[in-house]
Amino acid sequence: MARHGFGLHLANGQADHESHTRLIGNGCFTVLDDQANLLPKIREIAPLALTLVRHYLPDWDDVSPLVWARSCAERYLQHKPFTKHLTWANEQNLRHESAGGTQDHGADPGRRADREDYEYINVWNREFIKAFLAIPGCDDAVLHYPASAPGHSDDQDDYGFVGLDICRPSIDLCPILDVHCYPELWAPIDDLWRGAARVELVKRLFPGKLLFISECGNFQVTNQNSPQHYVNMGYFWQADPAILGWTYFIADDPTHSHGQNNMSFNHNIFEAIERAAKTPKLDNWNLPPPPPPIVHQPTVGEGFRKAAPFIGLFTEDEIYHWDEVSVALAERGYATWYKQTNATTVFLRDGSVYTDGGNKPINGGKLVKIR
């Protein structure tokens, strides 16, 4: 199957889809099933592009996989002249993807995904795949197994099991396994857990399996270093023949649900991706190694620097609000400074609180635990 490389997850509503398509050209795209009207134009502009249609069902586990297979098949038969690539669900190991249903499988902030969740996902998906492919005209579909949200005992043994391994029987029925990967901005690009190399965990589970990264990017699109970060992760994946392509999430967000990922907030990202996507590629894809990630040293004041032994390295600059209070996040918590009292207070994730007393110093102005 042909490699496609750089791509975009097109906006989830009305937007300048044509410009976004021309920006990438013959790369790859992800669109939602209710945007099938975009497919003829994508095919016209980028006839060699890989376009994945993601059929969306909010309460997937509250619906029979046989019913959903018939629904997806009806739409597939309409859009298959333009693309045969489809996936039928999204991040089934997250509870909010089945919000409102009676089953509610998956993780949320107060609940881990467990072994039973993945066993249910495996059975449900296996029934969907077999039912869908049995429908006349659907046996030529290129099925992408739905991506899981990473970090929930899916690609490694976090909680005594590996979710994707549990789903292996249904994954093996699909030619392509979708992956979601959001490298952290300040992590090395080849970091196995926080960088673009996270996909290596899935590769180790399924050697020889074709992968498609249907969502990727970071959660700091407005940061000045994000354009290079997006290109760096693309260059990293471009060197891996197991990866068909990747679609950065998201070109624009008319629903206002993904502000941290909305690439339209930083058009420098588009310009950087366009340059990289349209740079001629070597036949063997052995491109030079990507440039090293930009190392950022967050800027914080003296009062915050003394908090580092308690909350670790700061992960963002000290940010001032209303000229009255400043805040900065760190590895193990956050710190605040109030102008009125001149007090620096440190809040740890374990619930501990430290303060220096400000204008009424405690212990000579050193941080003291108060809770």
Secondary structure, DSSP 8 states (H G I E B T S, - for coil): ----B-EEE--SSSS-HHHHHHHH-SSEEEEEGGGGGGHHHHHHH-TT-EEEEE---TTGGGS-HHHHHHHHHHHHHHHTTT--EEE--S-TTBGGGGTTSSS--SBBTTB---HHHHHHHHHHHHHHHHHHHHSTT-TT-EEEE----TTSSSSS-SSSS-HHHHTHHHHTTSSEEEEEE---TTS-TT-TTTSGGGHHHHHHHSTT-EEEEEEE--S-TTSTTHHHHHHHHHHHHHT-TTEEEEEES-S--TTSS-TTT-GGG-HHHHHHHHHHHTS---TT-----------------HHHHTTHHHH-SB-S--EEETTTEEEEEETTEEEEEETTTTEEEEEETTS-EEE--TTS-SGGG--EE--
